[in-house]
Amino acid sequence: MLDGWRSLERVWPDGAIESRQSVRIAAPVVHATPGGAQDVGDRYWRQLRRASHGLVWPRWNDGRIELRLLSIGPPLLGFSPTRMTLERGVVGATYTIDGGLLARRPGGTISFEQTCDEPAELSVAVEGYFPRPGVLLSPLQRRFHVHVTRRYFRAWLREASQ
């Protein structure tokens, strides 16, 4: 069980998705440094690969990230280089969604943040993402995203308790 787990989702009339998941943690798990901000993001991409059992691979190229099926073919989703957040007690990484097979159009962001208070909070937020329409695809993407996020939070909590 994740202490303080919250998940909020909203679909706007134009089809844009907002999704935010967060969990409380006893103390910060990364330092408020550029390396800590990068780690907050990078760990999500590694959890995504594990959660998909290797079907979806993140590939880094000149700071950009592309998610590919079995590491081949066109990107499922592409992301801009990391924008770091190191202010107002928050350390994080934000990526702009550049498009891909799963996106109706470029736009929106995915952000990974940790507050530096005690107790601290980890969060993952998707804002302004336009998934490709489909009866199955959009709900499946949302469920998979929440599944990966839970794994991401659990991995941080395991490490913090060691």
Contacts in CASP RR format, 6 or more apart in sequence:
PFRMAT RR
TARGET T0000
AUTHOR 0000-0000-0000
METHOD contacts of the structure
MODEL  1
MLDGWRSLERVWPDGAIESRQSVRIAAPVVHATPGGAQDVGDRYWRQLRR
ASHGLVWPRWNDGRIELRLLSIGPPLLGFSPTRMTLERGVVGATYTIDGG
LLARRPGGTISFEQTCDEPAELSVAVEGYFPRPGVLLSPLQRRFHVHVTR
RYFRAWLREASQ
2 23 0 8 1.000
2 150 0 8 1.000
2 153 0 8 1.000
2 154 0 8 1.000
2 157 0 8 1.000
3 23 0 8 1.000
3 24 0 8 1.000
3 25 0 8 1.000
4 22 0 8 1.000
4 23 0 8 1.000
4 24 0 8 1.000
5 21 0 8 1.000
5 22 0 8 1.000
5 23 0 8 1.000
5 150 0 8 1.000
5 153 0 8 1.000
6 20 0 8 1.000
6 21 0 8 1.000
6 22 0 8 1.000
6 23 0 8 1.000
7 19 0 8 1.000
7 20 0 8 1.000
7 21 0 8 1.000
7 146 0 8 1.000
8 18 0 8 1.000
8 19 0 8 1.000
8 20 0 8 1.000
8 21 0 8 1.000
9 17 0 8 1.000
9 18 0 8 1.000
9 19 0 8 1.000
9 20 0 8 1.000
9 142 0 8 1.000
10 17 0 8 1.000
10 18 0 8 1.000
10 19 0 8 1.000
11 17 0 8 1.000
11 18 0 8 1.000
12 18 0 8 1.000
12 128 0 8 1.000
14 130 0 8 1.000
15 130 0 8 1.000
15 131 0 8 1.000
16 108 0 8 1.000
16 128 0 8 1.000
16 129 0 8 1.000
16 130 0 8 1.000
17 126 0 8 1.000
17 128 0 8 1.000
17 129 0 8 1.000
17 130 0 8 1.000
17 131 0 8 1.000
17 138 0 8 1.000
17 142 0 8 1.000
18 125 0 8 1.000
18 126 0 8 1.000
18 127 0 8 1.000
18 128 0 8 1.000
19 125 0 8 1.000
19 126 0 8 1.000
19 129 0 8 1.000
19 142 0 8 1.000
19 145 0 8 1.000
19 146 0 8 1.000
20 123 0 8 1.000
20 124 0 8 1.000
20 125 0 8 1.000
20 126 0 8 1.000
21 123 0 8 1.000
21 124 0 8 1.000
21 125 0 8 1.000
21 146 0 8 1.000
21 149 0 8 1.000
21 150 0 8 1.000
21 153 0 8 1.000
22 121 0 8 1.000
22 122 0 8 1.000
22 123 0 8 1.000
22 124 0 8 1.000
23 121 0 8 1.000
23 122 0 8 1.000
23 123 0 8 1.000
23 153 0 8 1.000
23 157 0 8 1.000
24 119 0 8 1.000
24 120 0 8 1.000
24 121 0 8 1.000
25 114 0 8 1.000
25 119 0 8 1.000
25 120 0 8 1.000
25 121 0 8 1.000
25 122 0 8 1.000
25 156 0 8 1.000
25 157 0 8 1.000
25 160 0 8 1.000
26 118 0 8 1.000
26 119 0 8 1.000
26 120 0 8 1.000
26 160 0 8 1.000
27 118 0 8 1.000
27 119 0 8 1.000
27 120 0 8 1.000
27 160 0 8 1.000
28 91 0 8 1.000
28 114 0 8 1.000
28 115 0 8 1.000
28 116 0 8 1.000
28 118 0 8 1.000
28 120 0 8 1.000
29 114 0 8 1.000
29 120 0 8 1.000
29 122 0 8 1.000
29 156 0 8 1.000
29 159 0 8 1.000
29 160 0 8 1.000
30 36 0 8 1.000
30 37 0 8 1.000
30 39 0 8 1.000
30 40 0 8 1.000
30 91 0 8 1.000
30 114 0 8 1.000
31 91 0 8 1.000
32 86 0 8 1.000
32 89 0 8 1.000
32 91 0 8 1.000
32 116 0 8 1.000
33 86 0 8 1.000
33 91 0 8 1.000
34 84 0 8 1.000
34 86 0 8 1.000
36 91 0 8 1.000
36 92 0 8 1.000
37 82 0 8 1.000
37 84 0 8 1.000
37 85 0 8 1.000
37 86 0 8 1.000
37 91 0 8 1.000
37 92 0 8 1.000
37 93 0 8 1.000
38 82 0 8 1.000
38 84 0 8 1.000
38 93 0 8 1.000
40 91 0 8 1.000
40 92 0 8 1.000
40 93 0 8 1.000
40 112 0 8 1.000
40 113 0 8 1.000
40 114 0 8 1.000
40 122 0 8 1.000
41 82 0 8 1.000
41 92 0 8 1.000
41 93 0 8 1.000
41 95 0 8 1.000
41 112 0 8 1.000
42 93 0 8 1.000
43 112 0 8 1.000
43 152 0 8 1.000
43 155 0 8 1.000
43 156 0 8 1.000
44 112 0 8 1.000
44 124 0 8 1.000
44 148 0 8 1.000
44 149 0 8 1.000
44 152 0 8 1.000
45 58 0 8 1.000
45 65 0 8 1.000
46 58 0 8 1.000
47 148 0 8 1.000
47 151 0 8 1.000
47 152 0 8 1.000
47 155 0 8 1.000
48 56 0 8 1.000
48 58 0 8 1.000
48 67 0 8 1.000
48 148 0 8 1.000
49 56 0 8 1.000
49 57 0 8 1.000
49 58 0 8 1.000
50 151 0 8 1.000
51 144 0 8 1.000
51 147 0 8 1.000
51 148 0 8 1.000
51 151 0 8 1.000
52 144 0 8 1.000
52 148 0 8 1.000
54 70 0 8 1.000
55 69 0 8 1.000
55 70 0 8 1.000
56 67 0 8 1.000
56 68 0 8 1.000
56 69 0 8 1.000
56 76 0 8 1.000
57 67 0 8 1.000
57 68 0 8 1.000
57 69 0 8 1.000
57 70 0 8 1.000
57 71 0 8 1.000
58 65 0 8 1.000
58 66 0 8 1.000
58 67 0 8 1.000
59 65 0 8 1.000
59 66 0 8 1.000
59 67 0 8 1.000
59 68 0 8 1.000
59 71 0 8 1.000
62 81 0 8 1.000
63 81 0 8 1.000
63 82 0 8 1.000
64 78 0 8 1.000
64 79 0 8 1.000
64 80 0 8 1.000
64 81 0 8 1.000
64 98 0 8 1.000
65 78 0 8 1.000
65 79 0 8 1.000
65 95 0 8 1.000
66 75 0 8 1.000
66 77 0 8 1.000
66 78 0 8 1.000
66 79 0 8 1.000
67 75 0 8 1.000
67 76 0 8 1.000
67 77 0 8 1.000
67 78 0 8 1.000
68 74 0 8 1.000
68 75 0 8 1.000
68 76 0 8 1.000
69 76 0 8 1.000
74 100 0 8 1.000
74 101 0 8 1.000
75 99 0 8 1.000
75 100 0 8 1.000
75 101 0 8 1.000
76 100 0 8 1.000
76 101 0 8 1.000
76 102 0 8 1.000
77 97 0 8 1.000
77 99 0 8 1.000
77 100 0 8 1.000
77 101 0 8 1.000
77 102 0 8 1.000
77 103 0 8 1.000
78 97 0 8 1.000
78 98 0 8 1.000
78 99 0 8 1.000
78 100 0 8 1.000
78 103 0 8 1.000
79 95 0 8 1.000
79 96 0 8 1.000
79 97 0 8 1.000
79 98 0 8 1.000
79 110 0 8 1.000
80 95 0 8 1.000
80 96 0 8 1.000
80 98 0 8 1.000
81 95 0 8 1.000
82 93 0 8 1.000
82 94 0 8 1.000
82 95 0 8 1.000
83 93 0 8 1.000
83 94 0 8 1.000
83 95 0 8 1.000
83 96 0 8 1.000
84 92 0 8 1.000
84 93 0 8 1.000
85 91 0 8 1.000
85 92 0 8 1.000
85 93 0 8 1.000
85 94 0 8 1.000
85 111 0 8 1.000
85 113 0 8 1.000
86 92 0 8 1.000
89 115 0 8 1.000
89 116 0 8 1.000
89 117 0 8 1.000
90 113 0 8 1.000
90 114 0 8 1.000
90 115 0 8 1.000
90 116 0 8 1.000
91 113 0 8 1.000
91 114 0 8 1.000
91 116 0 8 1.000
92 111 0 8 1.000
92 112 0 8 1.000
92 113 0 8 1.000
92 114 0 8 1.000
93 111 0 8 1.000
93 112 0 8 1.000
93 113 0 8 1.000
94 109 0 8 1.000
94 110 0 8 1.000
94 111 0 8 1.000
94 112 0 8 1.000
95 109 0 8 1.000
95 110 0 8 1.000
95 111 0 8 1.000
96 106 0 8 1.000
96 107 0 8 1.000
96 108 0 8 1.000
96 109 0 8 1.000
97 103 0 8 1.000
97 106 0 8 1.000
97 107 0 8 1.000
97 108 0 8 1.000
97 109 0 8 1.000
97 110 0 8 1.000
97 128 0 8 1.000
97 129 0 8 1.000
98 106 0 8 1.000
98 107 0 8 1.000
99 105 0 8 1.000
99 106 0 8 1.000
99 107 0 8 1.000
101 132 0 8 1.000
102 131 0 8 1.000
102 132 0 8 1.000
102 137 0 8 1.000
102 141 0 8 1.000
103 129 0 8 1.000
103 130 0 8 1.000
103 131 0 8 1.000
103 132 0 8 1.000
104 130 0 8 1.000
104 131 0 8 1.000
104 132 0 8 1.000
104 133 0 8 1.000
105 130 0 8 1.000
107 128 0 8 1.000
107 129 0 8 1.000
107 130 0 8 1.000
108 126 0 8 1.000
108 127 0 8 1.000
108 128 0 8 1.000
108 129 0 8 1.000
108 130 0 8 1.000
109 125 0 8 1.000
109 126 0 8 1.000
109 127 0 8 1.000
109 128 0 8 1.000
109 129 0 8 1.000
110 124 0 8 1.000
110 125 0 8 1.000
110 126 0 8 1.000
110 129 0 8 1.000
111 123 0 8 1.000
111 124 0 8 1.000
111 125 0 8 1.000
111 126 0 8 1.000
111 127 0 8 1.000
112 122 0 8 1.000
112 123 0 8 1.000
112 124 0 8 1.000
113 122 0 8 1.000
113 123 0 8 1.000
113 125 0 8 1.000
114 120 0 8 1.000
114 121 0 8 1.000
114 122 0 8 1.000
114 123 0 8 1.000
115 121 0 8 1.000
122 152 0 8 1.000
122 153 0 8 1.000
122 156 0 8 1.000
124 149 0 8 1.000
124 152 0 8 1.000
126 145 0 8 1.000
131 137 0 8 1.000
131 138 0 8 1.000
131 141 0 8 1.000
132 138 0 8 1.000
END
